[in-house]
Amino acid sequence: MGLRKAYAYSKKKVTPYTRISKKRQKAYIKAVPPSKIVKFRMGSRIGFEDGKLPHTLKLVTIENVQIRQNALEACRQFVNKKLDNAFNGQYYFRVIPYTHHVQRENKMLTGAGADRMQTGMQLSFGKTVGKAAIMKKGAPILSISVTNPKAISTVRQILKPIRAKLPCKTAMVYEVQKTE
């Protein structure tokens, strides 16, 4: 069957009882799926810390939303590949949110013979299917730092196509890091 569509989760109210306790009996969720986001920081971290990459462009959400880890990983792969081709490692790229919210699904079977297998709403807590990041309005999703203001226009062109991969409306915020 595969993944459900993102709108099944993205703008809904956050579902409670996704607690993970150290005592297995008290945990609502017995097993947490592994993170699909491989890296959170890419590019020249040393250059960023030394102040050689002062121009930063952040992709910010305009609404409260849940972003699934598959969407963040798809954005990360696309942006990192394009940035590496454009700047040859002279950039610093961060995926800011961490996917901590566990999503669950009560799988329902349809078709012939399915009426004997499913329990309906009895024991309907659901099994874990993935993780998501809960984002508030104005929270940054991605951050990209480059050497000069001319490179910011290239970064804007790279970020435009990934807006379709995210389940929310976004804006780009430009910042300049002041050197002392």
N, C-alpha and C positions, 0 to 999 in steps of 0.2 A: 504494500500500500504506500509506503514512503511517508514523507513529512506532510503535515497539514499545512494549509496556506497560512501565511504570517498574520493575516487579519483575524485569525482565530484567537490569537494571543496579543497582538501588538497594542491596541488601544483599550483593552479591557481593564477592569479593576483588578488589581493584583490579588491573586488567590492566596488565602492564608493557609496555615498548617503545613508549611514546607520546612519545618524545623528539622535540623539534624542534631541529635543529642549524642553525647559520649556513651550514654547507656542505650543499647540497641532497642530495648523494650519501649523506651520513652520517645524514641525518634519516630516521627511521622513518616519520614522517608528512609528506607533501609539502605539504598544504594544511590549514590550521586553519579550521574554520567560524567565522563572525563571532559576536560575543556578541549574544544576544537581550535581555539586560538593558539597558534604555535608560538608566536613571538608578540611582545607588546612594544618593544623598542627596536628600531632598525636604523641603519645609516651610521653617520659619524657621531657617536656619543661624546667623544673626547672634544671634537670641534665645537659641539654645542655647549659643553661645560666651560670651555676656554673663551667663549663669547665670539667665536668666528662665524656663527650662524645666528645673527641677531633678528632677522626678519621672520616672523612666525604667522602662519595662517591656520586658524582653527575652524573646524566644521562643528557648528553648534546646533542643537535641536531647538525648535521653536515651540514644541508642545511636550506634554508629559507622555511618555511612551515606554514600551518594553521592546528592546532590540535583541533578537535571538543571536546566539553565538555563530550560527552559520552565516548570517548577514554580515556580521563584523569580520569574520574570517574571509569572506568573499571580497569585501572592500579592502581589507589589508593586503591580500594577494595582488589585486589589480593595481592599487596605488603604489605599492612597493616596487613592482615590476616597472611601471611607467617612470617613477622617480629615479630608479637606478639607471634606466636608459637615458634619461634626460640630464642627470647631474653627476653621473659617475661616482657616486658615493659621497658627494659634497652636500648632504642633506641630513636632517634628523627627523625621523617619523615615529610618532607614538600613537598607539591605540589606547585611549584613556580609560573607558569603562571596563570593569571586570564583571564577567557573567557569573553572578552568585545565586540568582533566583532560579530554583528548580521548577520546571514546567511538567505537568502531568496530564495524562489523557486516559479517559475511561473508554477503551476501544470497544466499539459496537460492531457486531458482525451483521452483514446483510446477505440476502440470497437464500437459496434452497438449503434447508437443513440447519440454518443458523439459529433457529428458535430454540434448539435444545442445548446450545453451547453457551449462550450469554446469560448474565444474571440481571441485566437491566440496571435499575438504580440500587439494587442490593449490593453492598460492598463496592460503592462507586467512587472510591477515593482516587483511583487511577494509578497507572504506573508512570515512572519518570520517562520523559521522551527527550528532554534537552534542558539547556540552561539559557537564561536571558539576563540582560543588564537592565535595571530599572532606571530610567533617565528622567530627571526633572526638566522643566522648561528652562532653557538657557545653559544647560550642561554641555560641555565640550565632548565630542565623540572622537575626533581625530585631530592631531596637531602636527604640523609640518613646518620645520625651520630651514631656511635657506640663507645664502650669503648676501644677496643684494635684492633691492626692490623690483628689479627687472625680472628676476626669477619667479616672483610672486604671481605674475600673469600666467606663466607656464603651469604653476601649481593650481591656479584657479581652473585652467582648462583640464587638468588631470582629475580634479575633484568633481567636475560637472557630471560625468557619466555615472558616478557611484550613487548619486542621489536616488536613482531608480532602485537600487539594491536595498535602501533603507526604508523602514515603514513609517517615516515621519517627515515633516517638512523641516528643512534645514536652512541655515544661513552661514555665511563665511565671515569671520572676524579677523581683521588684520591687526597685528601688534608688533611694535618694535622694542626689542630689549635694550635698555639703556646701559651703556658701558661706563664704568666708573674710572 
